[in-house]
């Protein structure tokens, strides 16, 4: 019984053809902070801005608490297809910005077991900018927090 093998040059050519196709695959969606997606990937993501009140005030305006019952955190205002995180009632959040109608708040919050002073939003920043961490960020519905609590 005689076995037939493809020439080495043909195998190399096939490998070179397949290589560009492998590089074009869709990138993985960003990981959720601490909650699974509930209805698919988010359509939009909008980072929370800090320092919107000017360079003489704290980067985020107030520390508030999530109302009893908790709340979901989303990737962008109005984007409810995927939950980014879940916050328990009483959890502290720093309110950094709001939509024009106050229906959504951009917040920064700590991960469990993290020091609240690590977020760095209680100090002024020279100019408004996207929050870069190290704490978590996202968007919550306006009626889900006790302001300044």
C-alpha positions as CSV (number, residue, x, y, z in Angstrom):
1,X,0.0,0.0,0.0
2,X,1.5,3.3,-1.1
3,X,0.8,6.5,0.9
4,X,0.7,9.9,-0.9
5,X,1.8,13.0,0.8
6,X,1.2,16.6,-0.3
7,X,4.4,18.4,-1.2
8,X,5.8,20.6,1.5
9,X,5.5,23.7,-0.7
10,X,1.7,23.2,-1.0
11,X,1.3,22.9,2.8
12,X,3.3,26.1,3.3
13,X,1.1,27.9,0.7
14,X,-2.1,26.7,2.4
15,X,-0.8,27.9,5.8
16,X,0.0,31.4,4.3
17,X,-3.5,31.7,2.9
18,X,-5.2,30.8,6.2
19,X,-3.0,33.1,8.3
20,X,-4.7,36.4,7.2
21,X,-8.2,35.0,7.7
22,X,-7.4,34.0,11.3
23,X,-6.3,37.6,12.0
24,X,-9.6,39.0,10.9
25,X,-11.8,37.4,13.5
26,X,-14.1,39.6,15.7
27,X,-12.5,40.7,18.9
28,X,-13.9,39.3,22.2
29,X,-16.4,41.7,23.9
30,X,-15.1,43.5,27.0
31,X,-15.4,41.4,30.2
32,X,-18.2,42.2,32.7
33,X,-17.0,43.6,36.0
34,X,-19.0,41.3,38.3
35,X,-22.2,40.3,36.5
36,X,-23.0,38.2,33.5
37,X,-24.6,39.7,30.4
38,X,-28.4,39.4,30.6
39,X,-29.4,39.9,26.9
40,X,-26.3,40.0,24.8
41,X,-23.4,42.3,24.2
42,X,-23.9,46.0,24.7
43,X,-24.5,48.0,21.6
44,X,-22.8,51.1,23.0
45,X,-20.3,51.9,25.7
46,X,-19.7,55.4,27.0
47,X,-17.0,56.0,29.6
48,X,-17.8,58.1,32.6
49,X,-16.3,61.6,32.6
50,X,-14.7,63.1,35.7
51,X,-13.8,66.7,36.3
52,X,-16.8,68.1,34.5
53,X,-17.4,70.7,37.3
54,X,-14.0,72.4,36.8
55,X,-10.5,72.2,38.1
56,X,-11.2,73.6,41.6
57,X,-13.8,71.0,42.6
58,X,-13.5,67.2,43.2
59,X,-13.4,65.0,40.0
60,X,-16.8,63.6,41.0
61,X,-19.4,65.8,42.7
62,X,-20.7,63.6,45.5
63,X,-20.7,60.2,47.3
64,X,-24.1,58.7,47.3
65,X,-25.6,55.3,48.3
66,X,-27.6,52.9,46.2
67,X,-31.2,52.6,47.4
68,X,-32.5,49.4,49.0
69,X,-32.9,46.7,46.5
70,X,-29.7,47.5,44.7
71,X,-29.2,48.5,41.1
72,X,-27.7,47.3,37.8
73,X,-24.8,49.1,36.3
74,X,-24.8,49.5,32.5
75,X,-22.1,50.3,29.8
76,X,-23.8,53.5,28.6
77,X,-26.9,55.7,29.5
78,X,-30.0,54.0,28.1
79,X,-28.0,50.9,27.1
80,X,-29.8,48.1,29.0
81,X,-29.0,45.1,26.8
82,X,-26.1,44.0,29.0
83,X,-25.5,44.5,32.7
84,X,-21.9,45.5,33.5
85,X,-22.2,45.0,37.3
86,X,-24.7,44.7,40.1
87,X,-24.6,47.0,43.2
88,X,-26.3,46.1,46.5
89,X,-28.5,48.5,48.4
90,X,-26.3,50.8,50.5
91,X,-23.3,50.5,48.3
92,X,-21.4,53.8,48.0
93,X,-21.0,55.3,44.5
94,X,-19.3,58.5,43.4
95,X,-21.6,60.5,41.1
96,X,-19.4,62.0,38.3
97,X,-21.9,63.1,35.6
98,X,-25.5,63.0,34.6
99,X,-27.5,63.0,31.4
100,X,-29.3,66.3,30.7
101,X,-32.6,64.9,32.1
102,X,-30.9,63.3,35.1
103,X,-32.4,59.9,34.0
104,X,-28.9,58.4,34.1
105,X,-25.8,58.9,36.3
106,X,-22.2,58.1,35.4
107,X,-20.7,56.6,38.6
108,X,-17.4,55.3,39.9
109,X,-17.5,52.5,42.5
110,X,-15.1,50.3,44.3
111,X,-14.8,46.5,43.9
112,X,-15.5,44.5,47.0
113,X,-12.5,44.6,49.4
114,X,-11.0,47.7,47.7
115,X,-10.2,50.9,49.6
116,X,-12.5,53.7,48.6
117,X,-9.7,56.2,48.5
118,X,-8.1,54.3,45.7
119,X,-10.5,55.7,43.1
120,X,-9.0,59.2,43.2
121,X,-12.3,61.0,42.4
122,X,-12.4,63.1,45.6
123,X,-9.5,65.3,44.3
124,X,-9.7,67.8,41.5
125,X,-8.4,67.0,38.0
126,X,-7.0,69.8,35.7
127,X,-9.5,69.1,32.9
128,X,-12.5,66.9,32.3
129,X,-11.5,63.5,31.0
130,X,-12.7,59.9,30.8
131,X,-12.3,58.0,34.1
132,X,-9.4,55.5,33.7
133,X,-9.5,53.6,36.9
134,X,-8.4,51.8,39.0
135,X,-11.9,51.5,40.3
136,X,-15.0,50.4,38.3
137,X,-17.3,52.7,36.4
138,X,-20.6,52.6,34.7
139,X,-24.1,54.1,34.3
140,X,-27.1,53.7,36.7
141,X,-30.7,54.9,36.4
142,X,-31.3,58.2,38.1
143,X,-33.8,57.1,40.7
144,X,-31.6,54.3,42.1
145,X,-29.5,56.3,44.6
146,X,-29.9,58.4,47.7
147,X,-28.0,61.6,46.7
148,X,-25.3,62.7,49.1
149,X,-26.1,59.9,51.6
